[in-house]
């Protein structure tokens, strides 16, 4: 089921993203080409899938979540462009392709990331792509800003850079990853739910519990794959975390305990969805997929 759902959602979000990369002036074509490259160089589109699935779980349509899906993918793409820069993780490969600063140059990559970040909020501000209710759009805007900014993803990256070579204990490691990875995953679910126009506080609370669990599970599985997989499968340099002496769950807990923890987080996510009917089945399948994926 998840493969067909993923294919449908990928096709939908890609169609919604495509018109955003037409340069308004000939002088900007190089920048827009770098922005487009950063978004369309592969990727599983997990965050848009979560936005669509959350919207549908509350009785909305996928089309209602187009703005949310585009916005979270644009933020995710911008974060990867900047994360790969020499001043950050200094990676040459992303999704099996040269990273943006390798395909273009460092300055263009920085500007492309900046452009993608701004574009995400422009998409959410667009009434045609989002709920007509201005208050709902404002809530979506605020949720994405919180998740992407210094109290969320950017803060997590700062903690990550400051933790190289340190022996973090599990609570500190989880703080880092709930910010760096989990915050945007949580925002993806929340934005999709809000886009449905049917999100009450009880539903949002349950979905938040679900999203917190899968957000952390996603990072735990990433750490496992960095140990177990290979560069060709991952589409990025395997073993980079260990080589850079970064704190990871396998390093802290051991590989088998890390795998058990990922499954525990999956079960927490599934438990949070008990109040929902079969419309939430894609969310359940995504929780399973996150800890079973191989790249």
N, C-alpha and C positions, 0 to 999 in steps of 0.2 A: 504493500500500500504506500509506504513512504516514498518509494522511488517514483511512482506515478504522480504523487502529490508534489514532490519536490520538482519534478520536470514541469508540471503545470505552473507552479508558483514562480519558478525561474523564468519561464517564458513570459509570464505576466509582468514581473518586475523589470525584466530587461526591456520589454516594449515600453514600459513607462519611463525608464531611465534614458533610453536612446535619444529622445528629442532634446534632452538637457545639454547635449554636447555639440550643438551647432554654434560655432563661434559667431558672435554678433558683428565682428569686424575682422577683416583679413589679417590685421596685425596680431590678433589673438588666436589665430589658428594653431600655432605651435603649443600654446598653453592648453587650449581645449583638447588637442590631440593627446597631450600628456595626462590630462584629467580622465579622458575616455579610456586610455590605455590602463590606467590604474583601476578602473572599475570593471572593465571588460576583459581582463587577462585571466579569466577563469574564476573559480570560487564556488562554494556550495550554496551561497545565499541563505545561510542558516538564519540570520537575523530577519530578513524579509519573510521567510517561511514562518517564523514565530509570530510576526506581526499579522500575517494573513490568518494563521491558525487561531490566534487569540480573538481576532475579530469574528471569525466564523463560529467559534465556541460560544459566543454570546448572541448568536443569531444574526450577525451582520453578514454582508457579502464581501468577497475578496476585493471587489472594486472599491469599496469604502476605505480599504486600508492601503490603497496604492501610494498615497502620500507618505504614510508612516513607513511603508516598506522601502520606498526610495530613500527617505531621510536616514533611516538607520544604516542602510547599505553605503550611502555616501559618507557618513561619519566613520563607518568601519574601514572603508577604502582609504580615507584620509589618514586614519591612524596607522594603517599598515605602511603607507608611503613614508610617513615620518619615522615610524619604528625601524624601518630598514636602513635609514640614513647612516653614514659613517659615524656621526656623533652619537647615535643610539646603538642599535644592534649590529650595524655594519654588515648587512646581508646582501648577497649578490643574486639570490634566487627567491622568487615568490610565485607560488603556484606553477612551478616548473618553468617559469619565464624570467628573464632578467628583471630585477627590481626597477622601479621607475627611475631612480637616479642613475642606474646603469644604462637603461634604454635611452634616456635623455641626458640629463646632467643634474648635479646636486641642486643648483639654484632653481631650475625648472621643477624639480621634484618638490622642493619646499613650497613653491608657489602653487603647484598643482594640489598639494594637500590643503593649503589655505583656501583655495578655490572650492574644493569639494566640501570643506566644512561650512563655508558660507552658503553654498548651494543647498545643503541639507535644510537649513533654516528657511531659505527662500521657498523651498518646496512645501514645507509645513505651513508657511504663511499663505499659500495659494488656496483660495476658497474652492476652486474647481477640483482640486485633488484631495480635499479633506472635508470634514463635516462643516455644514453651513453655520452651525452654532459657534460664534466667535469665542465663547467661554471654553468650549471643548478644545478648540484649536489652541487657545492660550495655555490650557493645561498640558496639551501635547508638546507645545513649544518649551514650556518650563521643564517638563520631564526629560526631554532630550538634552536641554542645556545642562541640567544637573548631572545627568549621566555622562556626558561628554567632557565636562569641565574639570576644574581642579578638585572638586569633591567627588569625582568619579574616575573616568578613564585616564585623564591626564594626571591626576593625583596618583593613580596606581602605577603609571609609567615612571613617575618621579620616585616612588617608593622602590620600584624594581631597580632602577639605576643606582639607587643608594644602597641596595642590598647585595650587590655583587661582592662575592668573597666572604659574606657573612653567613653565620649559621643561625638561620631563623627557626624559631619554634613554630609549631603548627598554627597557633592563633595569629601570629604575626604574618605568616605566609598566607593565611586565608584573608586577612585584611587587605593585603596587597592584591590578591587575585579577585576579590569581590569588587574592588575598584577597577583594576586594569581590564579584566575580561567580563566580570559579572554585571557591572553597571549597565553596559550597553545591551546586554542580553535581557536584563530586567526591563530596560526602557523599551526594547522591541515588543515585548509582551504587553507592557502597559499602553504603549501607543496604539497597538492593534486593538486592544480592548476598548480604549477611549474612542477610536474611530468608528466602532460599531454603534455608538450613540446609546448603548444599553448597559453601560458599565455602572453598577452600583457599588457601594463601598465593600459589601460582603464579597462580591465577585472579584473586585480588585485585590482584596486582601488574600484570597485564595490563590489568585494568579501570581501575586507577588511572592508567596511562599514557593510556588512551583518554579518561578523564574530564578529565585535565589539559589535553589537547589541545582537546577540545570546549569546555571551560570558557573557555579563552582565545579560541577561535574565536567563541564567542557574543558576547563583548565587542567583538572586532574588527568583527563584523558590525553590532552595535548602533551603533558609531561611524560606520560607513559609512552606515547608514540615517539617522543624524542629519543627514548631509550630503545624501543623495540623495532621501530620501522626503519626505512632507509630513505635517502635523499630523493630517489626517483618516485617513490610512493608518496612521500610527504609533499613534494613540490617545493621544498625549502631545505636548507642545510640541516641534515640530521646530526644530533649530538651537539648542537651549538650551545645549548644551555649548560651542559656539562663542561664543554671546552671553556666557556666564559665564567665558570665557577658560580653559576646562578643557583639560588635555592629552588628546589623542586620537590614535589611530593614523593617520587620514588627515592630520591636522595635522603629525604627526611624519614619516611615511613618504611621504606623498602618497597620493591616492585609489587609483590603480591598483596601487601597491605594497601598500597595505593589503588590497585585494581578493586579490592574489596570496598574501599571507601567510595570509589566512583559508582559502584553498584548500590551502595547505601544511599548516596545522594539521588540516584535515579529513583529508588523506591520512595524517598521523601517527596520527590516531585509528583509521582503517580498518586501518592496518598493525598496530596493537596488537591488533586483533580476529582476526588470522589463525589463532590456535590454536582459535578457537571455530567450531562448526558452524552450520548454518542457524538454530538456535534464537536466535542472536545477530543475525539479520537486522534486527529492529526497531532495535537499537542502531546498526547501520550506516546504516539509513535516517534515523535521528535526526541522525547526524553530517552527512549530506548536507543535511538539512532546515535545520539551524542556520545554514549559510552560504548557503542559497538563499532563506530567508524574507524577506518584504518588510515585516514589522512585528514 
